Amino acid sequence: MTDHRVWLMAAALAVLLHVPTTSQSAGTVTGTVTLTVARAAPLSTSAYGRRGVAPKPAAAGPETRNVVVYLAGTKTGVAPVPVKAQILQRGERFLPPVTAVGVGSAVDFPNQDPYFHNVFSISRAATFDLGRYPPGQSRAQQLKRPGIVKVFCHIHSQMTALIMVLDHPWFTIPLETGAFTLPPVPPGEHTLVAWHDRIGERRERIRVTPGATTRVTFTLPVLETQP
């Protein structure tokens, strides 16, 4: 073997040894979602000027589980791993009311009520009708397009659920405490979104550094109006 070939092999080996793995080149994005109650200020009068009322923390509870945190506008081409999620039908409610999955995932809808249900959606991201089925049965629907899928029941009009379908793996639903952590995120600048159906969304521009942790705090106001 010539010295030139030995040098080429050594150089190639050095390159391989210095190419970072996915976990080594990624960063961690973590943080907290806080829901607040912001009461509107009363109308001003001739005697008193207008005074604002500072937001106060909302009552602790599972409402933070109805928030989806995700990266927006990601162009890495990395597809999510399809999963089989489950939304129960119990007490004439969909549980959980908000779910997030990747494109290609299937959602199972078990009927745990003592009467028939009929799950359907006419959303742009998915249109389907699973038909009427009795207690103890379950039917599933695969979701092939990104977007928000609004789910209803033909028989019980008060039943609603939302499924956010994403075309990448960088999303999560916070814990009841509001804490969240995304899967390892590629380095660079990204837009991080916290979304809630009734509240809307908040966006933060973040920079992810390999091996480092980026912390973000979102505050989503739930507006109440006082007389």
Legacy VTK file of the C-alpha trace (Angstrom):
# vtk DataFile Version 3.0
C-alpha trace
ASCII
DATASET POLYDATA
POINTS 227 float
0.000 0.000 0.000
1.445 3.368 -1.037
1.915 6.263 1.351
-0.683 8.225 -0.631
-3.359 5.561 -0.130
-2.512 5.284 3.560
-2.911 9.050 3.915
-6.291 8.989 2.143
-7.575 6.199 4.384
-6.362 8.009 7.490
-8.013 11.237 6.355
-11.292 9.457 5.634
-11.218 7.793 9.053
-10.575 11.136 10.726
-13.583 12.651 8.961
-15.812 9.783 10.050
-14.644 10.084 13.633
-15.435 13.802 13.697
-18.876 13.681 12.071
-21.307 14.282 14.945
-24.208 11.934 15.465
-27.761 13.253 15.486
-27.840 13.485 19.274
-24.434 15.169 19.420
-25.308 17.801 16.822
-28.771 18.560 18.233
-29.796 20.894 21.014
-32.436 20.705 23.720
-35.490 22.963 23.679
-37.393 22.992 26.942
-39.600 25.384 28.851
-42.941 26.133 30.446
-46.402 27.163 29.289
-48.336 29.339 31.740
-52.017 30.133 31.327
-53.164 33.408 32.870
-56.498 35.103 33.462
-56.370 38.710 32.246
-59.408 40.721 33.256
-60.228 43.713 31.111
-59.993 47.108 32.790
-63.293 48.819 33.690
-64.402 51.851 31.726
-62.985 55.156 32.932
-65.242 57.720 34.618
-64.956 61.431 35.345
-63.903 60.633 38.915
-61.367 57.887 38.287
-58.971 57.217 35.465
-58.660 53.897 33.698
-56.602 51.375 35.592
-55.316 48.140 34.155
-55.519 44.894 36.068
-52.410 42.741 36.012
-52.826 39.163 34.789
-52.984 36.504 37.469
-52.175 32.804 37.139
-55.082 30.678 35.990
-56.291 27.889 38.208
-54.013 24.888 38.053
-55.441 22.032 36.059
-55.210 20.015 32.878
-55.897 22.966 30.553
-52.187 23.076 29.739
-52.705 19.602 28.263
-54.750 21.314 25.548
-51.688 23.239 24.332
-49.439 22.016 21.513
-45.835 23.252 21.352
-44.095 22.782 18.007
-41.575 24.169 15.540
-43.109 26.139 12.670
-41.749 26.320 9.132
-39.213 23.537 9.605
-37.520 22.595 6.308
-35.228 19.753 7.378
-37.134 17.089 5.450
-37.151 14.806 8.509
-40.458 12.925 8.635
-42.166 11.988 11.904
-42.475 8.374 12.999
-46.131 7.312 12.607
-47.786 6.157 15.815
-51.173 4.801 16.853
-52.834 7.299 19.170
-56.065 6.856 21.074
-58.963 9.192 21.822
-61.541 7.673 24.153
-65.278 8.289 23.959
-66.428 8.336 27.550
-69.185 10.272 29.309
-70.180 11.825 25.971
-66.740 13.408 25.713
-63.595 12.856 23.678
-60.615 12.198 25.964
-58.138 13.748 25.577
-59.762 16.706 23.825
-56.465 17.685 22.138
-53.967 15.308 20.533
-50.835 15.886 18.445
-49.464 13.264 16.037
-47.188 13.036 13.028
-48.330 12.567 9.447
-49.154 8.934 8.717
-50.291 8.196 12.262
-53.587 6.490 13.028
-56.011 7.498 15.762
-58.188 4.899 17.450
-61.612 5.931 18.828
-62.802 3.318 21.380
-66.439 3.624 22.435
-66.490 3.331 26.234
-70.021 4.704 26.617
-73.151 2.536 26.995
-74.581 3.838 23.712
-73.681 4.312 20.054
-71.276 6.930 18.723
-70.470 8.129 15.206
-67.098 9.862 14.839
-66.564 12.141 11.847
-64.604 15.123 10.539
-64.994 17.483 7.607
-61.662 19.243 8.124
-59.393 20.252 5.274
-56.627 18.026 6.659
-58.915 14.982 6.902
-62.488 14.160 5.956
-63.929 10.893 7.244
-66.994 9.265 8.792
-66.442 6.144 10.897
-70.152 5.309 11.020
-72.281 4.295 13.980
-70.767 1.680 16.262
-71.887 0.224 19.601
-70.325 0.186 23.072
-67.129 -1.812 23.359
-66.111 -1.360 19.728
-63.390 0.856 18.299
-62.622 2.284 14.887
-59.502 4.028 13.627
-58.582 6.684 11.083
-55.191 7.294 9.498
-54.185 10.944 9.093
-52.136 11.557 5.959
-52.002 15.358 5.715
-50.674 18.023 8.097
-53.116 20.442 9.655
-55.788 20.644 12.329
-58.464 17.963 12.321
-61.675 18.849 14.161
-63.527 15.739 15.296
-67.229 15.488 16.158
-69.941 12.924 16.865
-73.029 12.790 14.642
-75.152 11.612 17.575
-73.872 13.883 20.371
-73.326 17.399 19.060
-71.493 18.612 22.184
-68.613 16.175 21.604
-65.555 17.795 20.027
-61.853 17.023 19.805
-58.868 18.512 18.002
-55.969 16.658 16.431
-52.920 18.591 15.266
-51.097 16.653 12.545
-47.508 17.717 11.870
-45.064 16.781 9.113
-41.987 16.733 11.376
-41.129 15.202 14.779
-40.530 18.413 16.784
-43.732 18.807 18.763
-45.153 17.931 22.154
-48.027 18.552 24.575
-46.977 20.037 27.935
-47.492 18.287 31.241
-50.210 19.526 33.590
-47.506 21.655 35.224
-46.917 23.348 31.866
-43.416 21.904 31.478
-42.397 20.689 28.018
-39.350 19.362 26.182
-39.115 18.798 22.438
-37.250 15.884 20.868
-33.603 16.827 20.074
-33.735 19.847 17.745
-31.309 20.552 14.859
-29.039 23.557 15.444
-29.905 26.917 13.953
-32.704 29.459 14.169
-36.264 28.226 14.560
-39.731 29.546 15.329
-41.276 27.880 18.368
-45.069 28.019 18.696
-47.389 27.401 21.641
-50.928 26.894 20.323
-54.294 26.656 22.075
-57.577 26.427 20.201
-59.441 29.112 22.168
-56.501 31.308 23.109
-54.603 31.319 19.834
-50.833 31.046 19.534
-47.640 32.648 20.730
-44.422 32.537 18.702
-40.840 32.839 19.863
-37.763 33.011 17.671
-35.067 30.772 19.149
-31.484 29.810 18.351
-30.480 26.214 19.033
-26.820 25.391 19.686
-25.446 21.824 19.486
-25.294 20.249 22.922
-26.856 23.281 24.625
-30.261 23.850 26.213
-32.614 26.590 25.039
-35.286 27.557 27.579
-38.526 29.268 26.593
-41.464 30.496 28.673
-44.846 31.042 27.047
-47.698 32.967 28.663
-51.109 32.425 27.097
-53.829 34.785 28.384
-57.385 33.615 28.917
-59.421 36.808 28.666
-62.295 37.575 31.006
-64.332 40.765 30.985
-65.590 42.340 34.174
-68.734 44.513 34.161
LINES 1 228
227 0 1 2 3 4 5 6 7 8 9 10 11 12 13 14 15 16 17 18 19 20 21 22 23 24 25 26 27 28 29 30 31 32 33 34 35 36 37 38 39 40 41 42 43 44 45 46 47 48 49 50 51 52 53 54 55 56 57 58 59 60 61 62 63 64 65 66 67 68 69 70 71 72 73 74 75 76 77 78 79 80 81 82 83 84 85 86 87 88 89 90 91 92 93 94 95 96 97 98 99 100 101 102 103 104 105 106 107 108 109 110 111 112 113 114 115 116 117 118 119 120 121 122 123 124 125 126 127 128 129 130 131 132 133 134 135 136 137 138 139 140 141 142 143 144 145 146 147 148 149 150 151 152 153 154 155 156 157 158 159 160 161 162 163 164 165 166 167 168 169 170 171 172 173 174 175 176 177 178 179 180 181 182 183 184 185 186 187 188 189 190 191 192 193 194 195 196 197 198 199 200 201 202 203 204 205 206 207 208 209 210 211 212 213 214 215 216 217 218 219 220 221 222 223 224 225 226
